[in-house]
Amino acid sequence: MSECLELCSVTAGCILVSWIGPQRGPCYLKNAAYQDRPNAQVTGGKLIGTPSSTASITSSASLSTTASRSISSSSSSTSSAFVCTSSVSGWELIGDLKGGVTSPVGANISQLLKGYLDAQARDGGYTAPGPLNSTACQSDTCCIWSYIAADLYPFFQETDGQCNQWARRAIRLGFHDAAGWSKPNAAAGKDYGGADGSIALSAEEAGRPEHLGLAEIIAKVQEWQQKYGVGMADLIQFASNVAAVTCPLGPRVRSFVGRIDSSTPAPTGLIPSVFDSTDKIICLFGDKTLSATQLTALMGAHSTSQQFFVDTTQAGLPQDTTPGIWDTQYYAQHRPGAAKPSGVFQFPSDLALANDTRTKSQWTSFALFGSQPLWAGGYATAYVRLSLLGVNNLNNLTECSHVLPQARTTFP
C-alpha cells in the first residue's frame, strides 16, 4: 500500500488511490472523487494536504513512508476516472533497444516498433533443410519452429477451414502472457512479466481470476514444450501468431524467438476487465507503450472470440456473427448506432471503446467495407509490440516469420 500511495504522490493529477489487498495490490491511481462505496477488500487513500518535502503517508494497514504529499486512507474505495501514468506515442523503443541497437535483428525490430516496416510477413514460405532433430535442422534456429507450425495449423482448424476453439484460446493466451508488463512498474525497478512464459510456468499466475478459461491451452503449450524442447515464452507467442493466421483472413504477424523464460509471476492488476472504464483500459495499454489507436486494432481479436464466464447463462456466445473468421464484422457490429445481432454477446468495455472519442474514429474506419487490409496491418503492428513487452534481449532474437503458414486473404 505504501508504494501505491507514494506513486500517487508523485503523479500529476492523482488525488486518490485504491489498493486491492491486503498484500499485492493492484494499485489504481485516480484524479476525481465520487460517492464512497464501502468494500472490505479495498483500501482507499485520499489527498488531504499540499505538497511538502516532509509530508507523511499513512494507510489503514499502518504502513508509512515519506513522499511529497500528505495522504490519509480509509477502508473504502472511490469510483472515479483512472489516471494515466505514461504519455504514449505508440512508437517508442522498448527493452534493451532503449540502450542501443547492436544487431541486424535489433535494427529490424526497432524499425517495426517505430512503424517504419511492414509488421506482416509476406515471404514465399520455408522448406525445412532436413527432418526434425537432424543435424541440418538443428543448424537452423527456425527449422524446429516450422515443424511446430505444421503441427499447430491443423490443430487450430475446423474441418470447414475456419479456426476453432483451440485457436481462440491460443490467441488469448498470447495476450494474457504479454500484457503482464507495464512501463511504470519497469521504471520502479519491477521490470518483469510480459512475454516471458510466466503464465504457463507459474501456477500462481495461471490461477488468477483474469485467466479463467486458459487452463486447457496452458496444459497444451506445456505438452508442446515437452515435445519440442523450445522456450515457453517463444512458444506462447508463436502459437498465438499461428492461431491468428490459421483463421481465414487472419494476419501473418512477424514472429521472433529467443526470449528468456521466467517462472516469476507477473505483477497483478495489468489485465483489463470487460467491465473496466475506457479511461482505465486506455491507460493500462498506454502503460504498455500502446496507443489508443493500437489498442483499437488489438480489440479486433474479439472477432474470433466467445465468452464463457462473463455471463454463464449465455456461455459460448461469440462477439460477432463470424467467430471462425478473422474479419471486420466485430467492428461493424459494435460501431456506434449499430443494432446488436441475435446470438452475439457484447462486452460492456467493447461497446464503450467503440463510442469513446479517443477510439471511435479508428473503430469506425475498421468497420467500413473493404477495411480488412487496414485492420490486418494495424493489428500486426500492435501485436508485434505487445509480443515483445518485457523482453530485454531484443538484439539477440531471431526472426522466424518465414516458417509461419501462409495467410488466406479470401474465404471460402
C-alpha positions as CSV (number, residue, x, y, z in Angstrom):
1,M,0.0,0.0,0.0
2,S,2.8,2.4,0.8
3,E,4.2,2.1,-2.7
4,C,0.8,2.8,-4.1
5,L,0.5,6.0,-2.0
6,E,4.0,7.0,-2.9
7,L,3.3,6.6,-6.6
8,C,0.2,8.8,-6.3
9,S,2.2,11.5,-4.5
10,V,4.5,11.9,-7.5
11,T,1.9,11.5,-10.3
12,A,0.4,14.7,-11.7
13,G,-3.4,14.9,-11.1
14,C,-3.6,12.0,-8.7
15,I,-5.7,12.7,-5.6
16,L,-6.9,9.2,-4.7
17,V,-5.8,5.6,-4.8
18,S,-7.5,2.3,-4.4
19,W,-5.5,-0.7,-3.3
20,I,-6.9,-4.2,-3.7
21,G,-5.3,-6.1,-0.9
22,P,-4.2,-6.8,1.5
23,Q,-0.8,-7.9,0.1
24,R,-0.1,-7.5,-3.6
25,G,-2.4,-4.8,-4.9
26,P,-3.1,-3.8,-7.7
27,C,-2.8,-0.1,-7.2
28,Y,-5.3,2.2,-9.0
29,L,-4.5,5.9,-9.3
30,K,-7.4,8.3,-9.6
31,N,-7.9,12.0,-10.5
32,A,-11.6,12.5,-9.4
33,A,-13.8,11.5,-6.5
34,Y,-17.4,10.4,-6.4
35,Q,-19.5,8.7,-3.8
36,D,-17.7,6.4,-1.4
37,R,-18.6,2.7,-1.7
38,P,-17.5,0.5,1.3
39,N,-15.6,-2.6,0.3
40,A,-13.7,-4.7,2.8
41,Q,-11.3,-5.9,0.1
42,V,-10.3,-2.4,-0.9
43,T,-8.2,0.3,0.9
44,G,-8.6,3.8,-0.4
45,G,-6.3,6.8,0.0
46,K,-7.1,10.5,-0.4
47,L,-5.0,13.6,-0.7
48,I,-5.6,15.9,2.3
49,G,-2.7,18.3,2.1
50,T,-0.5,20.3,-0.2
51,P,3.0,19.2,-1.4
52,S,5.6,19.1,1.3
53,S,9.1,17.5,1.2
54,T,8.5,16.2,4.7
55,A,4.9,15.1,4.5
56,S,3.9,11.6,5.6
57,I,1.7,8.9,4.2
58,T,-0.3,6.6,6.3
59,S,-2.7,3.7,5.5
60,S,-5.2,1.6,7.3
61,A,-2.6,-1.1,7.3
62,S,-0.3,1.1,9.3
63,L,2.3,1.3,6.6
64,S,4.3,4.6,6.3
65,T,6.9,6.2,4.2
66,T,8.0,9.7,3.0
67,A,6.7,11.4,0.0
68,S,5.8,14.9,-1.4
69,R,2.1,14.9,-0.4
70,S,0.2,14.1,2.7
71,I,-2.4,11.3,2.2
72,S,-4.7,9.5,4.6
73,S,-6.6,6.4,3.8
74,S,-9.7,4.5,4.9
75,S,-11.3,1.1,4.2
76,S,-13.5,2.3,1.4
77,S,-13.0,2.6,-2.4
78,T,-14.0,5.5,-4.5
79,S,-15.3,5.2,-8.1
80,S,-13.5,7.7,-10.3
81,A,-11.6,8.3,-13.5
82,F,-8.4,6.4,-14.0
83,V,-5.1,8.3,-14.1
84,C,-2.6,7.6,-16.8
85,T,1.0,7.3,-15.6
86,S,2.6,7.3,-19.0
87,S,2.4,9.5,-22.1
88,V,2.2,7.3,-25.2
89,S,3.0,7.8,-28.8
90,G,2.9,4.0,-29.6
91,W,6.2,4.2,-31.4
92,E,8.8,4.3,-28.6
93,L,11.6,1.7,-28.3
94,I,11.3,-0.9,-25.6
95,G,13.6,-3.4,-23.8
96,D,17.3,-3.4,-24.5
97,L,16.8,-1.3,-27.6
98,K,16.4,1.7,-25.4
99,G,20.1,1.3,-24.6
100,G,21.1,1.0,-28.3
101,V,20.6,-1.2,-31.4
102,T,23.5,-3.6,-31.6
103,S,22.5,-6.2,-34.2
104,P,20.7,-6.5,-37.5
105,V,17.7,-8.1,-35.9
106,G,17.6,-5.3,-33.3
107,A,17.6,-2.8,-36.2
108,N,14.7,-4.5,-37.8
109,I,12.7,-4.7,-34.5
110,S,13.5,-1.1,-33.9
111,Q,12.0,-0.1,-37.3
112,L,9.0,-2.3,-36.7
113,L,8.4,-0.6,-33.3
114,K,8.6,2.8,-34.9
115,G,6.2,1.8,-37.6
116,Y,8.6,2.0,-40.5
117,L,8.4,-1.6,-41.6
118,D,5.5,-3.9,-42.5
119,A,4.6,-6.0,-39.5
120,Q,3.1,-8.7,-41.7
121,A,5.4,-11.4,-43.2
122,R,4.9,-11.6,-46.9
123,D,7.7,-14.0,-48.0
124,G,7.0,-17.1,-50.1
125,G,7.4,-19.6,-47.3
126,Y,10.0,-22.1,-46.0
127,T,11.3,-25.6,-46.7
128,A,13.0,-27.3,-43.8
129,P,16.6,-28.3,-44.5
130,G,16.1,-31.7,-43.0
131,P,13.9,-33.9,-40.7
132,L,13.2,-32.7,-37.2
133,N,16.2,-33.4,-34.9
134,S,18.5,-33.9,-37.9
135,T,21.9,-32.1,-38.0
136,A,20.7,-29.9,-40.8
137,C,17.5,-28.9,-38.9
138,Q,19.4,-28.2,-35.7
139,S,21.8,-25.9,-37.6
140,D,18.8,-23.6,-38.5
141,T,17.2,-21.9,-35.5
142,C,13.9,-21.6,-37.3
143,C,13.7,-25.2,-38.6
144,I,12.1,-26.6,-35.4
145,W,9.5,-23.8,-35.5
146,S,8.5,-24.9,-39.0
147,Y,7.6,-28.3,-37.6
148,I,5.7,-26.7,-34.7
149,A,3.8,-24.6,-37.1
150,A,3.0,-27.7,-39.2
151,D,1.7,-29.4,-36.1
152,L,-0.4,-26.4,-34.8
153,Y,-2.0,-25.3,-38.1
154,P,-4.4,-28.3,-38.4
155,F,-4.9,-28.4,-34.7
156,F,-6.3,-24.9,-34.8
157,Q,-8.6,-25.5,-37.7
158,E,-12.2,-26.8,-38.2
159,T,-12.9,-29.2,-41.0
160,D,-14.6,-26.4,-42.9
161,G,-11.4,-24.3,-42.8
162,Q,-12.5,-21.9,-40.0
163,C,-10.4,-21.5,-36.9
164,N,-11.6,-23.4,-33.8
165,Q,-11.7,-23.1,-30.0
166,W,-8.1,-24.0,-29.6
167,A,-7.0,-21.2,-31.9
168,R,-9.2,-18.7,-29.8
169,R,-7.6,-19.9,-26.6
170,A,-4.0,-19.7,-28.1
171,I,-4.7,-16.1,-29.2
172,R,-6.0,-15.1,-25.8
173,L,-3.1,-16.8,-24.0
174,G,-0.6,-14.8,-26.1
175,F,-2.3,-11.6,-25.0
176,H,-2.5,-12.5,-21.3
177,D,1.1,-13.5,-21.0
178,A,2.5,-10.5,-22.8
179,A,0.2,-8.0,-21.1
180,G,1.6,-8.7,-17.7
181,W,4.2,-5.9,-18.0
182,S,4.0,-2.1,-17.6
183,K,6.3,0.8,-18.1
184,P,5.7,2.4,-14.7
185,N,6.5,-0.9,-13.0
186,A,9.7,-1.2,-15.0
187,A,10.7,2.3,-14.1
188,A,10.1,1.5,-10.4
189,G,12.5,-1.4,-10.6
190,K,10.0,-4.2,-11.3
191,D,10.9,-4.9,-14.9
192,Y,9.5,-8.4,-15.1
193,G,6.4,-10.0,-16.5
194,G,5.4,-9.6,-20.2
195,A,6.1,-12.1,-22.9
196,D,8.2,-14.4,-20.6
197,G,6.1,-17.5,-20.4
198,S,5.3,-17.0,-16.8
199,I,1.6,-17.6,-17.3
200,A,2.4,-21.2,-18.1
201,L,5.4,-21.5,-15.7
202,S,3.9,-20.1,-12.6
203,A,0.9,-21.8,-11.1
204,E,0.1,-18.7,-9.0
205,E,-0.2,-16.5,-12.1
206,A,-2.1,-19.1,-14.1
207,G,-4.6,-19.5,-11.3
208,R,-5.6,-15.8,-11.2
209,P,-9.3,-15.0,-11.9
210,E,-8.5,-12.9,-15.0
211,H,-7.0,-16.1,-16.7
212,L,-10.2,-18.2,-16.2
213,G,-10.7,-20.4,-19.2
214,L,-7.0,-20.7,-20.1
215,A,-6.1,-23.9,-18.1
216,E,-6.6,-26.2,-21.1
217,I,-4.5,-24.2,-23.5
218,I,-1.8,-23.8,-20.8
219,A,-1.7,-27.6,-20.5
220,K,-1.4,-27.8,-24.2
221,V,1.5,-25.5,-24.5
222,Q,3.2,-27.3,-21.6
223,E,2.7,-30.5,-23.6
224,W,4.1,-29.0,-26.8
225,Q,7.1,-27.6,-24.9
226,Q,7.9,-31.0,-23.6
227,K,7.7,-32.4,-27.1
228,Y,9.8,-29.8,-28.8
229,G,12.1,-28.5,-26.1
230,V,11.7,-24.9,-27.0
231,G,11.3,-21.8,-24.8
232,M,7.8,-21.3,-23.2
233,A,7.8,-17.6,-23.9
234,D,8.5,-18.1,-27.6
235,L,6.1,-21.0,-27.8
236,I,3.1,-19.0,-26.4
237,Q,3.7,-16.0,-28.8
238,F,4.4,-18.2,-31.8
239,A,1.3,-20.3,-31.1
240,S,-0.8,-17.1,-30.9
241,N,0.5,-15.9,-34.3
242,V,0.0,-19.4,-35.9
243,A,-3.6,-19.3,-34.5
244,A,-4.3,-15.9,-35.9
245,V,-3.1,-16.8,-39.4
246,T,-4.9,-20.1,-39.2
247,C,-8.2,-18.1,-39.1
248,P,-9.4,-17.2,-42.6
249,L,-8.3,-13.6,-43.4
250,G,-6.0,-13.6,-40.4
251,P,-2.7,-11.6,-40.5
252,R,0.7,-13.3,-40.7
253,V,2.3,-11.4,-37.9
254,R,6.1,-11.2,-37.9
255,S,7.5,-13.6,-35.2
256,F,10.7,-13.7,-33.2
257,V,12.2,-16.3,-31.0
258,G,14.9,-16.3,-28.3
259,R,13.1,-14.8,-25.3
260,I,14.2,-15.6,-21.8
261,D,11.7,-17.7,-19.8
262,S,10.7,-16.8,-16.3
263,S,8.6,-18.6,-13.6
264,T,8.2,-15.3,-11.6
265,P,4.5,-14.4,-11.6
266,A,3.8,-11.2,-13.5
267,P,2.7,-8.2,-11.4
268,T,-1.1,-8.1,-10.7
269,G,-3.6,-5.6,-12.0
270,L,-2.4,-5.3,-15.6
271,I,-5.0,-7.4,-17.4
272,P,-8.1,-5.3,-18.3
273,S,-11.6,-6.4,-17.4
274,V,-14.6,-6.3,-19.7
275,F,-16.2,-4.1,-17.0
276,D,-13.4,-1.6,-16.9
277,S,-13.9,2.0,-18.0
278,T,-12.4,3.3,-21.2
279,D,-10.1,5.5,-19.2
280,K,-8.7,2.6,-17.3
281,I,-8.3,0.4,-20.4
282,I,-6.6,3.1,-22.4
283,C,-4.3,3.9,-19.5
284,L,-3.4,0.2,-19.0
285,F,-2.4,-0.2,-22.6
286,G,-0.7,3.2,-22.6
287,D,1.4,1.9,-19.7
288,K,2.4,-1.0,-22.0
289,T,3.5,1.7,-24.6
290,L,0.5,1.0,-26.8
291,S,-1.6,4.0,-28.1
292,A,-5.4,4.2,-28.2
293,T,-5.2,3.5,-31.9
294,Q,-3.1,0.4,-31.4
295,L,-5.5,-0.7,-28.6
296,T,-8.4,-0.4,-31.1
297,A,-6.6,-2.6,-33.6
298,L,-5.9,-5.3,-30.9
299,M,-9.5,-5.3,-29.8
300,G,-10.4,-6.9,-33.1
301,A,-9.1,-10.2,-31.9
302,H,-12.6,-10.4,-30.3
303,S,-13.7,-11.1,-33.9
304,T,-12.9,-14.8,-33.2
305,S,-13.7,-14.9,-29.5
306,Q,-16.5,-16.5,-27.5
307,Q,-17.5,-15.7,-23.9
308,F,-18.0,-18.4,-21.3
309,F,-17.6,-16.7,-17.9
310,V,-18.8,-13.1,-18.1
311,D,-22.4,-14.5,-18.2
312,T,-22.5,-18.2,-17.7
313,T,-26.2,-18.3,-18.8
314,Q,-25.0,-17.3,-22.3
315,A,-21.8,-19.4,-22.3
316,G,-20.4,-19.9,-25.8
317,L,-21.9,-16.9,-27.5
318,P,-19.4,-15.1,-29.8
319,Q,-18.6,-11.4,-30.0
320,D,-19.6,-11.2,-33.7
321,T,-21.6,-13.4,-36.1
322,T,-18.5,-15.0,-37.7
323,P,-16.3,-16.3,-34.8
324,G,-14.4,-18.7,-37.1
325,I,-13.2,-15.9,-39.5
326,W,-10.8,-13.1,-38.7
327,D,-12.9,-10.4,-40.3
328,T,-14.1,-6.8,-39.5
329,Q,-17.7,-7.9,-38.6
330,Y,-16.8,-7.3,-35.0
331,Y,-16.1,-3.6,-35.6
332,A,-19.2,-3.2,-37.8
333,Q,-21.5,-4.9,-35.3
334,H,-20.1,-2.8,-32.4
335,R,-19.9,0.5,-34.2
336,P,-21.9,3.5,-32.8
337,G,-25.6,3.1,-33.6
338,A,-25.4,-0.5,-34.8
339,A,-28.1,-2.9,-33.6
340,K,-26.8,-5.9,-31.7
341,P,-27.1,-9.0,-33.9
342,S,-29.0,-12.0,-32.5
343,G,-26.8,-14.6,-30.9
344,V,-23.9,-12.2,-30.2
345,F,-22.7,-11.3,-26.7
346,Q,-21.2,-7.8,-26.5
347,F,-18.8,-6.9,-23.7
348,P,-19.5,-3.5,-22.0
349,S,-15.9,-2.4,-22.5
350,D,-16.1,-3.1,-26.2
351,L,-19.2,-1.0,-26.7
352,A,-17.6,1.8,-24.6
353,L,-14.4,1.8,-26.6
354,A,-16.4,1.9,-29.9
355,N,-18.0,5.1,-28.6
356,D,-15.1,6.8,-26.9
357,T,-13.8,9.9,-28.6
358,R,-10.2,8.6,-28.5
359,T,-11.0,5.3,-30.3
360,K,-14.3,6.0,-32.2
361,S,-12.7,7.3,-35.4
362,Q,-10.3,4.3,-35.8
363,W,-13.1,1.9,-34.8
364,T,-15.4,3.3,-37.5
365,S,-12.6,3.1,-40.1
366,F,-12.1,-0.6,-39.3
367,A,-15.9,-1.1,-39.6
368,L,-16.0,0.2,-43.2
369,F,-16.4,-2.2,-46.2
370,G,-13.0,-3.1,-47.6
371,S,-11.1,-2.3,-44.4
372,Q,-9.7,-5.8,-43.8
373,P,-6.2,-4.9,-45.0
374,L,-6.2,-1.7,-42.9
375,W,-7.1,-3.6,-39.8
376,A,-4.7,-6.5,-40.5
377,G,-1.8,-4.1,-40.8
378,G,-2.8,-2.3,-37.6
379,Y,-3.2,-5.4,-35.7
380,A,0.1,-6.8,-36.8
381,T,1.9,-3.6,-35.9
382,A,0.3,-3.5,-32.4
383,Y,0.8,-7.2,-31.7
384,V,4.5,-7.2,-32.6
385,R,4.9,-4.6,-29.9
386,L,2.7,-6.5,-27.4
387,S,4.6,-9.8,-28.1
388,L,7.9,-8.1,-27.2
389,L,6.9,-6.4,-23.9
390,G,9.3,-7.3,-21.0
391,V,11.8,-8.8,-23.4
392,N,15.2,-7.3,-22.7
393,N,17.3,-9.2,-25.2
394,L,15.7,-8.0,-28.4
395,N,19.1,-7.5,-30.0
396,N,19.7,-11.3,-29.7
397,L,16.4,-12.6,-31.0
398,T,16.0,-14.5,-34.3
399,E,13.2,-13.8,-36.7
400,C,11.3,-16.9,-37.8
401,S,8.3,-15.3,-39.6
402,H,9.1,-17.2,-42.8
403,V,8.1,-20.5,-41.2
404,L,4.5,-19.3,-40.5
405,P,1.7,-20.7,-42.6
406,Q,0.7,-18.5,-45.5
407,A,-2.2,-16.1,-44.9
408,R,-5.6,-16.8,-46.5
409,T,-6.8,-13.5,-47.9
410,T,-10.1,-14.9,-49.2
411,F,-12.7,-17.3,-47.7
412,P,-14.3,-19.6,-48.5
